[in-house]
């Protein structure tokens, strides 16, 4: 019996469990514009040859050094963005309940978040940031304007919600997902406030915490190590999972002063296990495009991914993985089952542009060849 069959068997015994699970997610919010860069235009609209790879795009940029150049971005769609809103949408689609706290609009909820606001309890802290997501066959460039996220602070959260409402929201949560540390300058201070002020005031219960750093390349190593130290302190109040894509895992690995390691199955398992041991958290999960690995106190697990060379969309794929993995944890699946749910949630999304329902996930697993 392979891991897909084992996961399907486990899901059949948990078909209605997510409806009783509640998540609190925060604290970002972006309006994403998905674009294709134009290499050669022959007429209006979509009559153009795209720049298909980051390498080709890089050569175009380098060719402008000492001169200038014009690069057209052809807009594909405006959509809800940010690690938090995308993960929240995916959690909701699979059947969970949600409170979302983040940057959704100062005076009114921005139109791209209206659907989320119709399904979840939402608290908006400030205006959303914006991203131009340039998608290529070998990756993507996220060009962000995020000054508004400076307003995301613990004091602002308390001001908008009230201390009692914040405490109740977190107390009622089965999952607390605090994501996009990199782009929210005050996030480490928010983590610290949760550890020192919020969580000690709550009754003890089984609770999951999920953290996503979101590409910490632009933050200093000292900042990164400081955030990781505080994340480890959440373990006193529940079970902590640190979710990392491959680049993020390599950055954390280097910051912890480990030597370069191969990116194969054995290397991913070792990275996850060693990072978990150093941070003292329950789970570390690493998800490249082609596979995923995680480490828990019981050992390591790895599954291949349903990789496709021609995805419909890639922006948000990692957030969908995070939602799928977290749903697996909420359902009480094994580490292997959580990984399978993560890669299936992401795999469905990049092929369809839609967050999968619980039934969609089962169908995807059945049809995965």
Beta strands, then each sheet from edge to edge (+ up, - down):
strand 1: 22-26
strand 2: 30-41
strand 3: 48-50
strand 4: 73-81
strand 5: 97-102
strand 6: 121-124
strand 7: 129-136
strand 8: 139-145
strand 9: 175-179
strand 10: 208-212
strand 11: 239-245
strand 12: 283-287
strand 13: 291-296
strand 14: 299-304
sheet 1: 6+ 5+ 1+ 9+ 10+ 11+ 12+ 13- 14+
sheet 2: 3+ 2- 4+
sheet 3: 3+ 2- 7- 8+
end
